[in-house]
Amino acid sequence: MIGGIGAIQFKTAVDGAESASPNLLQGGVGTQASESVGSSFAEVLSQAATKTVNTLQGAEQMSIQALKGDADTRQVVDAVLSAQQALQTTIAIRDKVVSAYLEISRMSI
């Protein structure tokens, strides 16, 4: 079974990044970040990770139902393709976040 990955671990990573550089956006003109904006971003990413995990678990359950004879092939294919698309989207978002972090870390202060 696919474990509960993503939401909790991602929230921990976001909290760690915030605590590592809390004053990252201070110092520039008009670059004050509000707490609600940071919370909203973390919540959106957490919800996306949770939704992806649920989609993957649903596809896995559909595959198990097909093995038992309770689901037809069309349902399994739809569930697996949906899970594949969700996973590819999540990987693309992760790559963009890592790329942005690396770009910011290379900036001179």
Gaussian input, Z-matrix of N, CA and C with variables (Angstrom, degrees):
# hf/3-21g

backbone

0 1
 N
 C     1     B1
 C     2     B2     1     A1
 N     3     B3     2     A2     1     D1
 C     4     B4     3     A3     2     D2
 C     5     B5     4     A4     3     D3
 N     6     B6     5     A5     4     D4
 C     7     B7     6     A6     5     D5
 C     8     B8     7     A7     6     D6
 N     9     B9     8     A8     7     D7
 C    10    B10     9     A9     8     D8
 C    11    B11    10    A10     9     D9
 N    12    B12    11    A11    10    D10
 C    13    B13    12    A12    11    D11
 C    14    B14    13    A13    12    D12
 N    15    B15    14    A14    13    D13
 C    16    B16    15    A15    14    D14
 C    17    B17    16    A16    15    D15
 N    18    B18    17    A17    16    D16
 C    19    B19    18    A18    17    D17
 C    20    B20    19    A19    18    D18
 N    21    B21    20    A20    19    D19
 C    22    B22    21    A21    20    D20
 C    23    B23    22    A22    21    D21
 N    24    B24    23    A23    22    D22
 C    25    B25    24    A24    23    D23
 C    26    B26    25    A25    24    D24
 N    27    B27    26    A26    25    D25
 C    28    B28    27    A27    26    D26
 C    29    B29    28    A28    27    D27
 N    30    B30    29    A29    28    D28
 C    31    B31    30    A30    29    D29
 C    32    B32    31    A31    30    D30
 N    33    B33    32    A32    31    D31
 C    34    B34    33    A33    32    D32
 C    35    B35    34    A34    33    D33
 N    36    B36    35    A35    34    D34
 C    37    B37    36    A36    35    D35
 C    38    B38    37    A37    36    D36
 N    39    B39    38    A38    37    D37
 C    40    B40    39    A39    38    D38
 C    41    B41    40    A40    39    D39
 N    42    B42    41    A41    40    D40
 C    43    B43    42    A42    41    D41
 C    44    B44    43    A43    42    D42
 N    45    B45    44    A44    43    D43
 C    46    B46    45    A45    44    D44
 C    47    B47    46    A46    45    D45
 N    48    B48    47    A47    46    D46
 C    49    B49    48    A48    47    D47
 C    50    B50    49    A49    48    D48
 N    51    B51    50    A50    49    D49
 C    52    B52    51    A51    50    D50
 C    53    B53    52    A52    51    D51
 N    54    B54    53    A53    52    D52
 C    55    B55    54    A54    53    D53
 C    56    B56    55    A55    54    D54
 N    57    B57    56    A56    55    D55
 C    58    B58    57    A57    56    D56
 C    59    B59    58    A58    57    D57
 N    60    B60    59    A59    58    D58
 C    61    B61    60    A60    59    D59
 C    62    B62    61    A61    60    D60
 N    63    B63    62    A62    61    D61
 C    64    B64    63    A63    62    D62
 C    65    B65    64    A64    63    D63
 N    66    B66    65    A65    64    D64
 C    67    B67    66    A66    65    D65
 C    68    B68    67    A67    66    D66
 N    69    B69    68    A68    67    D67
 C    70    B70    69    A69    68    D68
 C    71    B71    70    A70    69    D69
 N    72    B72    71    A71    70    D70
 C    73    B73    72    A72    71    D71
 C    74    B74    73    A73    72    D72
 N    75    B75    74    A74    73    D73
 C    76    B76    75    A75    74    D74
 C    77    B77    76    A76    75    D75
 N    78    B78    77    A77    76    D76
 C    79    B79    78    A78    77    D77
 C    80    B80    79    A79    78    D78
 N    81    B81    80    A80    79    D79
 C    82    B82    81    A81    80    D80
 C    83    B83    82    A82    81    D81
 N    84    B84    83    A83    82    D82
 C    85    B85    84    A84    83    D83
 C    86    B86    85    A85    84    D84
 N    87    B87    86    A86    85    D85
 C    88    B88    87    A87    86    D86
 C    89    B89    88    A88    87    D87
 N    90    B90    89    A89    88    D88
 C    91    B91    90    A90    89    D89
 C    92    B92    91    A91    90    D90
 N    93    B93    92    A92    91    D91
 C    94    B94    93    A93    92    D92
 C    95    B95    94    A94    93    D93
 N    96    B96    95    A95    94    D94
 C    97    B97    96    A96    95    D95
 C    98    B98    97    A97    96    D96
 N    99    B99    98    A98    97    D97
 C   100   B100    99    A99    98    D98
 C   101   B101   100   A100    99    D99
 N   102   B102   101   A101   100   D100
 C   103   B103   102   A102   101   D101
 C   104   B104   103   A103   102   D102
 N   105   B105   104   A104   103   D103
 C   106   B106   105   A105   104   D104
 C   107   B107   106   A106   105   D105
 N   108   B108   107   A107   106   D106
 C   109   B109   108   A108   107   D107
 C   110   B110   109   A109   108   D108
 N   111   B111   110   A110   109   D109
 C   112   B112   111   A111   110   D110
 C   113   B113   112   A112   111   D111
 N   114   B114   113   A113   112   D112
 C   115   B115   114   A114   113   D113
 C   116   B116   115   A115   114   D114
 N   117   B117   116   A116   115   D115
 C   118   B118   117   A117   116   D116
 C   119   B119   118   A118   117   D117
 N   120   B120   119   A119   118   D118
 C   121   B121   120   A120   119   D119
 C   122   B122   121   A121   120   D120
 N   123   B123   122   A122   121   D121
 C   124   B124   123   A123   122   D122
 C   125   B125   124   A124   123   D123
 N   126   B126   125   A125   124   D124
 C   127   B127   126   A126   125   D125
 C   128   B128   127   A127   126   D126
 N   129   B129   128   A128   127   D127
 C   130   B130   129   A129   128   D128
 C   131   B131   130   A130   129   D129
 N   132   B132   131   A131   130   D130
 C   133   B133   132   A132   131   D131
 C   134   B134   133   A133   132   D132
 N   135   B135   134   A134   133   D133
 C   136   B136   135   A135   134   D134
 C   137   B137   136   A136   135   D135
 N   138   B138   137   A137   136   D136
 C   139   B139   138   A138   137   D137
 C   140   B140   139   A139   138   D138
 N   141   B141   140   A140   139   D139
 C   142   B142   141   A141   140   D140
 C   143   B143   142   A142   141   D141
 N   144   B144   143   A143   142   D142
 C   145   B145   144   A144   143   D143
 C   146   B146   145   A145   144   D144
 N   147   B147   146   A146   145   D145
 C   148   B148   147   A147   146   D146
 C   149   B149   148   A148   147   D147
 N   150   B150   149   A149   148   D148
 C   151   B151   150   A150   149   D149
 C   152   B152   151   A151   150   D150
 N   153   B153   152   A152   151   D151
 C   154   B154   153   A153   152   D152
 C   155   B155   154   A154   153   D153
 N   156   B156   155   A155   154   D154
 C   157   B157   156   A156   155   D155
 C   158   B158   157   A157   156   D156
 N   159   B159   158   A158   157   D157
 C   160   B160   159   A159   158   D158
 C   161   B161   160   A160   159   D159
 N   162   B162   161   A161   160   D160
 C   163   B163   162   A162   161   D161
 C   164   B164   163   A163   162   D162
 N   165   B165   164   A164   163   D163
 C   166   B166   165   A165   164   D164
 C   167   B167   166   A166   165   D165
 N   168   B168   167   A167   166   D166
 C   169   B169   168   A168   167   D167
 C   170   B170   169   A169   168   D168
 N   171   B171   170   A170   169   D169
 C   172   B172   171   A171   170   D170
 C   173   B173   172   A172   171   D171
 N   174   B174   173   A173   172   D172
 C   175   B175   174   A174   173   D173
 C   176   B176   175   A175   174   D174
 N   177   B177   176   A176   175   D175
 C   178   B178   177   A177   176   D176
 C   179   B179   178   A178   177   D177
 N   180   B180   179   A179   178   D178
 C   181   B181   180   A180   179   D179
 C   182   B182   181   A181   180   D180
 N   183   B183   182   A182   181   D181
 C   184   B184   183   A183   182   D182
 C   185   B185   184   A184   183   D183
 N   186   B186   185   A185   184   D184
 C   187   B187   186   A186   185   D185
 C   188   B188   187   A187   186   D186
 N   189   B189   188   A188   187   D187
 C   190   B190   189   A189   188   D188
 C   191   B191   190   A190   189   D189
 N   192   B192   191   A191   190   D190
 C   193   B193   192   A192   191   D191
 C   194   B194   193   A193   192   D192
 N   195   B195   194   A194   193   D193
 C   196   B196   195   A195   194   D194
 C   197   B197   196   A196   195   D195
 N   198   B198   197   A197   196   D196
 C   199   B199   198   A198   197   D197
 C   200   B200   199   A199   198   D198
 N   201   B201   200   A200   199   D199
 C   202   B202   201   A201   200   D200
 C   203   B203   202   A202   201   D201
 N   204   B204   203   A203   202   D202
 C   205   B205   204   A204   203   D203
 C   206   B206   205   A205   204   D204
 N   207   B207   206   A206   205   D205
 C   208   B208   207   A207   206   D206
 C   209   B209   208   A208   207   D207
 N   210   B210   209   A209   208   D208
 C   211   B211   210   A210   209   D209
 C   212   B212   211   A211   210   D210
 N   213   B213   212   A212   211   D211
 C   214   B214   213   A213   212   D212
 C   215   B215   214   A214   213   D213
 N   216   B216   215   A215   214   D214
 C   217   B217   216   A216   215   D215
 C   218   B218   217   A217   216   D216
 N   219   B219   218   A218   217   D217
 C   220   B220   219   A219   218   D218
 C   221   B221   220   A220   219   D219
 N   222   B222   221   A221   220   D220
 C   223   B223   222   A222   221   D221
 C   224   B224   223   A223   222   D222
 N   225   B225   224   A224   223   D223
 C   226   B226   225   A225   224   D224
 C   227   B227   226   A226   225   D225
 N   228   B228   227   A227   226   D226
 C   229   B229   228   A228   227   D227
 C   230   B230   229   A229   228   D228
 N   231   B231   230   A230   229   D229
 C   232   B232   231   A231   230   D230
 C   233   B233   232   A232   231   D231
 N   234   B234   233   A233   232   D232
 C   235   B235   234   A234   233   D233
 C   236   B236   235   A235   234   D234
 N   237   B237   236   A236   235   D235
 C   238   B238   237   A237   236   D236
 C   239   B239   238   A238   237   D237
 N   240   B240   239   A239   238   D238
 C   241   B241   240   A240   239   D239
 C   242   B242   241   A241   240   D240
 N   243   B243   242   A242   241   D241
 C   244   B244   243   A243   242   D242
 C   245   B245   244   A244   243   D243
 N   246   B246   245   A245   244   D244
 C   247   B247   246   A246   245   D245
 C   248   B248   247   A247   246   D246
 N   249   B249   248   A248   247   D247
 C   250   B250   249   A249   248   D248
 C   251   B251   250   A250   249   D249
 N   252   B252   251   A251   250   D250
 C   253   B253   252   A252   251   D251
 C   254   B254   253   A253   252   D252
 N   255   B255   254   A254   253   D253
 C   256   B256   255   A255   254   D254
 C   257   B257   256   A256   255   D255
 N   258   B258   257   A257   256   D256
 C   259   B259   258   A258   257   D257
 C   260   B260   259   A259   258   D258
 N   261   B261   260   A260   259   D259
 C   262   B262   261   A261   260   D260
 C   263   B263   262   A262   261   D261
 N   264   B264   263   A263   262   D262
 C   265   B265   264   A264   263   D263
 C   266   B266   265   A265   264   D264
 N   267   B267   266   A266   265   D265
 C   268   B268   267   A267   266   D266
 C   269   B269   268   A268   267   D267
 N   270   B270   269   A269   268   D268
 C   271   B271   270   A270   269   D269
 C   272   B272   271   A271   270   D270
 N   273   B273   272   A272   271   D271
 C   274   B274   273   A273   272   D272
 C   275   B275   274   A274   273   D273
 N   276   B276   275   A275   274   D274
 C   277   B277   276   A276   275   D275
 C   278   B278   277   A277   276   D276
 N   279   B279   278   A278   277   D277
 C   280   B280   279   A279   278   D278
 C   281   B281   280   A280   279   D279
 N   282   B282   281   A281   280   D280
 C   283   B283   282   A282   281   D281
 C   284   B284   283   A283   282   D282
 N   285   B285   284   A284   283   D283
 C   286   B286   285   A285   284   D284
 C   287   B287   286   A286   285   D285
 N   288   B288   287   A287   286   D286
 C   289   B289   288   A288   287   D287
 C   290   B290   289   A289   288   D288
 N   291   B291   290   A290   289   D289
 C   292   B292   291   A291   290   D290
 C   293   B293   292   A292   291   D291
 N   294   B294   293   A293   292   D292
 C   295   B295   294   A294   293   D293
 C   296   B296   295   A295   294   D294
 N   297   B297   296   A296   295   D295
 C   298   B298   297   A297   296   D296
 C   299   B299   298   A298   297   D297
 N   300   B300   299   A299   298   D298
 C   301   B301   300   A300   299   D299
 C   302   B302   301   A301   300   D300
 N   303   B303   302   A302   301   D301
 C   304   B304   303   A303   302   D302
 C   305   B305   304   A304   303   D303
 N   306   B306   305   A305   304   D304
 C   307   B307   306   A306   305   D305
 C   308   B308   307   A307   306   D306
 N   309   B309   308   A308   307   D307
 C   310   B310   309   A309   308   D308
 C   311   B311   310   A310   309   D309
 N   312   B312   311   A311   310   D310
 C   313   B313   312   A312   311   D311
 C   314   B314   313   A313   312   D312
 N   315   B315   314   A314   313   D313
 C   316   B316   315   A315   314   D314
 C   317   B317   316   A316   315   D315
 N   318   B318   317   A317   316   D316
 C   319   B319   318   A318   317   D317
 C   320   B320   319   A319   318   D318
 N   321   B321   320   A320   319   D319
 C   322   B322   321   A321   320   D320
 C   323   B323   322   A322   321   D321
 N   324   B324   323   A323   322   D322
 C   325   B325   324   A324   323   D323
 C   326   B326   325   A325   324   D324

   B1=1.4469
   B2=1.5284
   B3=1.2713
   B4=1.4525
   B5=1.5116
   B6=1.3233
   B7=1.4593
   B8=1.5125
   B9=1.3178
   B10=1.4566
   B11=1.5134
   B12=1.3187
   B13=1.4546
   B14=1.5128
   B15=1.2793
   B16=1.4526
   B17=1.5077
   B18=1.3036
   B19=1.4602
   B20=1.5209
   B21=1.3117
   B22=1.4667
   B23=1.5220
   B24=1.3250
   B25=1.4575
   B26=1.5205
   B27=1.3144
   B28=1.4574
   B29=1.5174
   B30=1.3370
   B31=1.4649
   B32=1.5216
   B33=1.3386
   B34=1.4594
   B35=1.5240
   B36=1.3293
   B37=1.4626
   B38=1.5244
   B39=1.3195
   B40=1.4700
   B41=1.5218
   B42=1.3391
   B43=1.4659
   B44=1.5239
   B45=1.3314
   B46=1.4614
   B47=1.5142
   B48=1.3242
   B49=1.4658
   B50=1.5214
   B51=1.3330
   B52=1.4607
   B53=1.5207
   B54=1.3330
   B55=1.4628
   B56=1.5264
   B57=1.3327
   B58=1.4625
   B59=1.5217
   B60=1.3111
   B61=1.4650
   B62=1.5263
   B63=1.3286
   B64=1.4634
   B65=1.5205
   B66=1.3194
   B67=1.4641
   B68=1.5200
   B69=1.3183
   B70=1.4589
   B71=1.5240
   B72=1.3155
   B73=1.4578
   B74=1.5212
   B75=1.3010
   B76=1.4551
   B77=1.5203
   B78=1.3084
   B79=1.4549
   B80=1.5055
   B81=1.3246
   B82=1.4485
   B83=1.5131
   B84=1.3089
   B85=1.4593
   B86=1.5248
   B87=1.3145
   B88=1.4612
   B89=1.5122
   B90=1.3095
   B91=1.4560
   B92=1.5145
   B93=1.3036
   B94=1.4517
   B95=1.5242
   B96=1.3278
   B97=1.4585
   B98=1.5152
   B99=1.2859
   B100=1.4610
   B101=1.5212
   B102=1.3094
   B103=1.4619
   B104=1.5227
   B105=1.3232
   B106=1.4622
   B107=1.5257
   B108=1.3194
   B109=1.4599
   B110=1.5200
   B111=1.3244
   B112=1.4571
   B113=1.5124
   B114=1.3099
   B115=1.4583
   B116=1.5202
   B117=1.3086
   B118=1.4588
   B119=1.5252
   B120=1.3188
   B121=1.4607
   B122=1.5210
   B123=1.3238
   B124=1.4622
   B125=1.5238
   B126=1.3222
   B127=1.4603
   B128=1.5250
   B129=1.3194
   B130=1.4661
   B131=1.5245
   B132=1.3172
   B133=1.4586
   B134=1.5241
   B135=1.3167
   B136=1.4572
   B137=1.5258
   B138=1.3163
   B139=1.4642
   B140=1.5277
   B141=1.3212
   B142=1.4647
   B143=1.5219
   B144=1.3320
   B145=1.4623
   B146=1.5249
   B147=1.3163
   B148=1.4621
   B149=1.5219
   B150=1.3257
   B151=1.4662
   B152=1.5293
   B153=1.3263
   B154=1.4594
   B155=1.5188
   B156=1.3257
   B157=1.4653
   B158=1.5237
   B159=1.3250
   B160=1.4641
   B161=1.5244
   B162=1.3268
   B163=1.4640
   B164=1.5223
   B165=1.3310
   B166=1.4613
   B167=1.5255
   B168=1.3202
   B169=1.4610
   B170=1.5276
   B171=1.3377
   B172=1.4599
   B173=1.5231
   B174=1.3238
   B175=1.4654
   B176=1.5222
   B177=1.3152
   B178=1.4637
   B179=1.5305
   B180=1.3234
   B181=1.4671
   B182=1.5318
   B183=1.3333
   B184=1.4606
   B185=1.5235
   B186=1.3240
   B187=1.4634
   B188=1.5229
   B189=1.3194
   B190=1.4699
   B191=1.5264
   B192=1.3402
   B193=1.4645
   B194=1.5238
   B195=1.3261
   B196=1.4629
   B197=1.5220
   B198=1.3310
   B199=1.4628
   B200=1.5260
   B201=1.3254
   B202=1.4664
   B203=1.5258
   B204=1.3346
   B205=1.4495
   B206=1.5134
   B207=1.3238
   B208=1.4612
   B209=1.5285
   B210=1.3210
   B211=1.4658
   B212=1.5230
   B213=1.3259
   B214=1.4599
   B215=1.5313
   B216=1.3059
   B217=1.4603
   B218=1.5280
   B219=1.3098
   B220=1.4686
   B221=1.5295
   B222=1.3282
   B223=1.4618
   B224=1.5269
   B225=1.3259
   B226=1.4653
   B227=1.5223
   B228=1.3245
   B229=1.4655
   B230=1.5264
   B231=1.3244
   B232=1.4712
   B233=1.5240
   B234=1.3294
   B235=1.4664
   B236=1.5226
   B237=1.3204
   B238=1.4679
   B239=1.5286
   B240=1.3250
   B241=1.4659
   B242=1.5254
   B243=1.3147
   B244=1.4635
   B245=1.5273
   B246=1.3215
   B247=1.4648
   B248=1.5235
   B249=1.3305
   B250=1.4573
   B251=1.5259
   B252=1.3151
   B253=1.4637
   B254=1.5278
   B255=1.3221
   B256=1.4702
   B257=1.5225
   B258=1.3211
   B259=1.4640
   B260=1.5252
   B261=1.3272
   B262=1.4614
   B263=1.5252
   B264=1.3163
   B265=1.4639
   B266=1.5198
   B267=1.3211
   B268=1.4637
   B269=1.5223
   B270=1.3114
   B271=1.4663
   B272=1.5270
   B273=1.3300
   B274=1.4706
   B275=1.5231
   B276=1.3270
   B277=1.4666
   B278=1.5179
   B279=1.3245
   B280=1.4647
   B281=1.5229
   B282=1.3268
   B283=1.4614
   B284=1.5259
   B285=1.3304
   B286=1.4693
   B287=1.5245
   B288=1.3294
   B289=1.4677
   B290=1.5208
   B291=1.3215
   B292=1.4646
   B293=1.5219
   B294=1.3251
   B295=1.4604
   B296=1.5247
   B297=1.3278
   B298=1.4664
   B299=1.5240
   B300=1.3216
   B301=1.4656
   B302=1.5297
   B303=1.3366
   B304=1.4657
   B305=1.5233
   B306=1.3173
   B307=1.4639
   B308=1.5268
   B309=1.3111
   B310=1.4670
   B311=1.5207
   B312=1.3341
   B313=1.4687
   B314=1.5305
   B315=1.3356
   B316=1.4657
   B317=1.5245
   B318=1.3172
   B319=1.4665
   B320=1.5195
   B321=1.3247
   B322=1.4620
   B323=1.5200
   B324=1.2993
   B325=1.4730
   B326=1.5071
   A1=109.65
   A2=115.63
   A3=121.15
   A4=107.78
   A5=116.08
   A6=120.66
   A7=111.67
   A8=115.25
   A9=121.59
   A10=111.56
   A11=116.71
   A12=120.46
   A13=109.88
   A14=116.25
   A15=119.60
   A16=115.41
   A17=117.77
   A18=120.68
   A19=112.73
   A20=117.08
   A21=119.96
   A22=110.18
   A23=116.84
   A24=120.24
   A25=110.97
   A26=117.26
   A27=120.42
   A28=110.57
   A29=116.66
   A30=120.99
   A31=109.76
   A32=117.52
   A33=121.51
   A34=110.53
   A35=117.05
   A36=120.85
   A37=111.28
   A38=116.60
   A39=120.30
   A40=110.11
   A41=116.71
   A42=120.13
   A43=110.92
   A44=116.93
   A45=120.68
   A46=111.88
   A47=116.71
   A48=120.28
   A49=110.89
   A50=116.37
   A51=119.44
   A52=111.41
   A53=116.69
   A54=119.10
   A55=111.40
   A56=117.39
   A57=120.31
   A58=111.71
   A59=117.15
   A60=120.14
   A61=110.53
   A62=118.16
   A63=119.91
   A64=113.84
   A65=118.78
   A66=122.15
   A67=112.23
   A68=116.92
   A69=120.83
   A70=112.08
   A71=117.48
   A72=120.45
   A73=113.57
   A74=119.37
   A75=120.80
   A76=110.16
   A77=116.19
   A78=120.07
   A79=114.36
   A80=119.47
   A81=121.68
   A82=110.80
   A83=115.71
   A84=120.72
   A85=108.23
   A86=116.31
   A87=120.81
   A88=114.57
   A89=118.74
   A90=120.28
   A91=112.34
   A92=117.51
   A93=119.39
   A94=108.73
   A95=115.85
   A96=121.32
   A97=109.20
   A98=115.82
   A99=118.86
   A100=109.02
   A101=115.82
   A102=121.32
   A103=111.28
   A104=116.87
   A105=119.63
   A106=111.81
   A107=117.66
   A108=120.45
   A109=109.95
   A110=117.65
   A111=121.06
   A112=111.69
   A113=116.81
   A114=120.51
   A115=110.81
   A116=117.18
   A117=120.36
   A118=110.91
   A119=116.93
   A120=120.66
   A121=110.46
   A122=116.90
   A123=120.94
   A124=110.91
   A125=116.53
   A126=120.13
   A127=111.47
   A128=116.59
   A129=120.21
   A130=110.35
   A131=116.93
   A132=119.68
   A133=111.44
   A134=116.69
   A135=120.85
   A136=110.87
   A137=116.94
   A138=120.83
   A139=111.11
   A140=116.86
   A141=120.43
   A142=110.74
   A143=116.79
   A144=120.52
   A145=110.51
   A146=117.07
   A147=120.81
   A148=111.11
   A149=116.43
   A150=120.50
   A151=110.94
   A152=116.64
   A153=120.49
   A154=110.96
   A155=116.61
   A156=120.43
   A157=110.12
   A158=117.31
   A159=120.64
   A160=111.47
   A161=117.18
   A162=121.16
   A163=110.67
   A164=116.66
   A165=120.40
   A166=111.08
   A167=116.63
   A168=120.03
   A169=111.05
   A170=117.09
   A171=120.61
   A172=111.93
   A173=116.46
   A174=120.30
   A175=110.82
   A176=115.58
   A177=119.26
   A178=110.82
   A179=116.75
   A180=120.45
   A181=110.94
   A182=116.44
   A183=120.42
   A184=110.40
   A185=117.36
   A186=121.25
   A187=110.69
   A188=116.25
   A189=120.40
   A190=110.21
   A191=116.82
   A192=120.27
   A193=111.06
   A194=117.24
   A195=120.72
   A196=110.70
   A197=116.62
   A198=119.67
   A199=111.46
   A200=116.03
   A201=120.97
   A202=111.75
   A203=116.99
   A204=121.42
   A205=113.94
   A206=117.48
   A207=121.82
   A208=113.49
   A209=119.04
   A210=122.01
   A211=108.97
   A212=115.64
   A213=118.14
   A214=110.87
   A215=114.91
   A216=121.59
   A217=111.78
   A218=116.94
   A219=120.90
   A220=111.41
   A221=117.11
   A222=121.16
   A223=111.19
   A224=115.90
   A225=120.18
   A226=110.38
   A227=116.60
   A228=120.37
   A229=110.35
   A230=117.36
   A231=120.30
   A232=111.37
   A233=116.92
   A234=120.83
   A235=111.49
   A236=116.76
   A237=120.41
   A238=110.79
   A239=117.74
   A240=120.11
   A241=111.41
   A242=116.94
   A243=120.63
   A244=110.37
   A245=116.53
   A246=120.55
   A247=111.01
   A248=116.90
   A249=120.55
   A250=111.01
   A251=117.02
   A252=120.86
   A253=110.76
   A254=117.23
   A255=120.96
   A256=110.78
   A257=116.74
   A258=120.39
   A259=111.12
   A260=117.57
   A261=120.29
   A262=111.43
   A263=117.07
   A264=120.76
   A265=110.75
   A266=116.42
   A267=121.12
   A268=111.21
   A269=116.90
   A270=120.76
   A271=110.37
   A272=117.31
   A273=120.57
   A274=111.06
   A275=117.13
   A276=120.47
   A277=110.25
   A278=116.63
   A279=120.15
   A280=110.89
   A281=116.89
   A282=120.40
   A283=111.54
   A284=117.11
   A285=120.58
   A286=111.23
   A287=117.30
   A288=120.72
   A289=110.23
   A290=117.35
   A291=120.98
   A292=110.16
   A293=117.04
   A294=120.93
   A295=111.22
   A296=117.12
   A297=120.71
   A298=111.02
   A299=117.02
   A300=120.71
   A301=110.67
   A302=116.36
   A303=119.72
   A304=111.30
   A305=116.89
   A306=120.25
   A307=110.76
   A308=116.90
   A309=120.64
   A310=110.88
   A311=116.77
   A312=119.43
   A313=111.98
   A314=117.48
   A315=120.70
   A316=113.02
   A317=117.38
   A318=120.36
   A319=110.44
   A320=114.85
   A321=118.70
   A322=108.66
   A323=114.13
   A324=119.55
   A325=109.91
   D1=150.30
   D2=177.47
   D3=-81.45
   D4=124.84
   D5=-177.75
   D6=-76.68
   D7=174.63
   D8=-179.70
   D9=-78.32
   D10=68.90
   D11=179.42
   D12=-87.50
   D13=163.31
   D14=169.39
   D15=99.99
   D16=-80.79
   D17=-167.81
   D18=-58.41
   D19=-51.25
   D20=-177.48
   D21=-71.70
   D22=-45.52
   D23=-179.89
   D24=-65.41
   D25=-37.58
   D26=-179.86
   D27=-67.70
   D28=-41.46
   D29=178.32
   D30=-61.74
   D31=-40.17
   D32=177.91
   D33=-63.17
   D34=-41.50
   D35=179.35
   D36=-65.69
   D37=-41.28
   D38=178.95
   D39=-64.60
   D40=-43.94
   D41=178.31
   D42=-61.90
   D43=-39.31
   D44=178.18
   D45=-64.93
   D46=-39.54
   D47=178.62
   D48=-67.20
   D49=-38.42
   D50=178.98
   D51=-66.81
   D52=-38.53
   D53=-179.18
   D54=-74.78
   D55=-26.73
   D56=-179.81
   D57=-71.52
   D58=-34.76
   D59=-179.23
   D60=-139.36
   D61=71.31
   D62=-177.49
   D63=-69.48
   D64=-24.49
   D65=-177.20
   D66=-103.48
   D67=25.41
   D68=-175.24
   D69=-60.52
   D70=-38.55
   D71=-175.53
   D72=-94.88
   D73=3.20
   D74=-179.46
   D75=-85.99
   D76=152.07
   D77=175.24
   D78=108.88
   D79=-25.78
   D80=179.36
   D81=-91.99
   D82=166.65
   D83=179.04
   D84=-77.70
   D85=122.63
   D86=176.83
   D87=69.52
   D88=27.50
   D89=-178.08
   D90=-115.35
   D91=31.16
   D92=177.67
   D93=-79.31
   D94=127.44
   D95=179.68
   D96=-99.39
   D97=135.69
   D98=177.94
   D99=-90.22
   D100=156.42
   D101=-179.75
   D102=-64.69
   D103=-34.77
   D104=-177.79
   D105=-67.63
   D106=-33.39
   D107=178.82
   D108=-66.63
   D109=-45.52
   D110=178.18
   D111=-62.78
   D112=-40.17
   D113=178.74
   D114=-65.91
   D115=-40.84
   D116=-179.86
   D117=-63.79
   D118=-42.47
   D119=179.36
   D120=-62.41
   D121=-45.56
   D122=179.11
   D123=-63.81
   D124=-39.66
   D125=179.30
   D126=-65.82
   D127=-41.33
   D128=179.58
   D129=-63.27
   D130=-45.03
   D131=179.10
   D132=-65.91
   D133=-38.30
   D134=177.94
   D135=-64.19
   D136=-43.41
   D137=178.53
   D138=-64.86
   D139=-39.04
   D140=178.48
   D141=-64.68
   D142=-41.83
   D143=178.46
   D144=-65.05
   D145=-41.81
   D146=178.67
   D147=-63.67
   D148=-41.92
   D149=179.17
   D150=-63.95
   D151=-39.97
   D152=178.40
   D153=-63.91
   D154=-44.54
   D155=178.67
   D156=-61.57
   D157=-42.85
   D158=178.88
   D159=-63.38
   D160=-38.60
   D161=177.87
   D162=-64.63
   D163=-42.89
   D164=178.56
   D165=-64.61
   D166=-41.68
   D167=178.52
   D168=-65.97
   D169=-37.52
   D170=177.51
   D171=-63.75
   D172=-40.53
   D173=177.61
   D174=-65.50
   D175=-38.83
   D176=178.26
   D177=-66.00
   D178=-41.92
   D179=177.76
   D180=-63.54
   D181=-39.27
   D182=178.89
   D183=-64.41
   D184=-38.54
   D185=177.47
   D186=-64.39
   D187=-40.85
   D188=178.64
   D189=-65.47
   D190=-40.67
   D191=177.44
   D192=-63.08
   D193=-36.68
   D194=178.36
   D195=-66.33
   D196=-38.14
   D197=177.57
   D198=-64.78
   D199=-32.01
   D200=177.76
   D201=-80.31
   D202=-13.49
   D203=-178.65
   D204=91.67
   D205=12.62
   D206=-177.46
   D207=-93.39
   D208=-8.93
   D209=-178.43
   D210=-134.97
   D211=147.19
   D212=179.00
   D213=-88.56
   D214=170.50
   D215=-174.87
   D216=-62.63
   D217=-37.95
   D218=-178.63
   D219=-60.43
   D220=-43.21
   D221=179.17
   D222=-63.98
   D223=-40.41
   D224=-179.71
   D225=-66.05
   D226=-45.18
   D227=-179.64
   D228=-62.33
   D229=-44.01
   D230=178.29
   D231=-60.65
   D232=-44.19
   D233=-179.14
   D234=-65.96
   D235=-42.00
   D236=-178.85
   D237=-68.77
   D238=-41.44
   D239=178.13
   D240=-65.59
   D241=-37.72
   D242=176.37
   D243=-64.16
   D244=-42.50
   D245=178.31
   D246=-65.00
   D247=-39.82
   D248=178.78
   D249=-63.51
   D250=-43.01
   D251=179.05
   D252=-64.77
   D253=-41.98
   D254=178.95
   D255=-63.48
   D256=-41.47
   D257=179.81
   D258=-67.04
   D259=-42.04
   D260=178.36
   D261=-64.12
   D262=-38.11
   D263=177.03
   D264=-64.62
   D265=-43.52
   D266=179.01
   D267=-62.78
   D268=-41.17
   D269=178.58
   D270=-64.96
   D271=-40.61
   D272=178.51
   D273=-63.94
   D274=-41.11
   D275=177.80
   D276=-64.85
   D277=-43.55
   D278=178.27
   D279=-59.28
   D280=-44.01
   D281=179.64
   D282=-61.76
   D283=-40.24
   D284=178.69
   D285=-66.86
   D286=-40.12
   D287=178.91
   D288=-64.58
   D289=-44.32
   D290=178.90
   D291=-64.15
   D292=-42.36
   D293=178.61
   D294=-61.74
   D295=-43.49
   D296=178.48
   D297=-64.55
   D298=-40.84
   D299=178.77
   D300=-62.35
   D301=-44.73
   D302=179.62
   D303=-64.54
   D304=-38.59
   D305=178.38
   D306=-64.90
   D307=-42.65
   D308=178.19
   D309=-65.64
   D310=-39.17
   D311=-178.55
   D312=-68.06
   D313=-23.26
   D314=178.63
   D315=-83.89
   D316=-11.50
   D317=-178.88
   D318=-68.68
   D319=140.16
   D320=175.89
   D321=-84.86
   D322=143.91
   D323=-177.14
   D324=-101.88

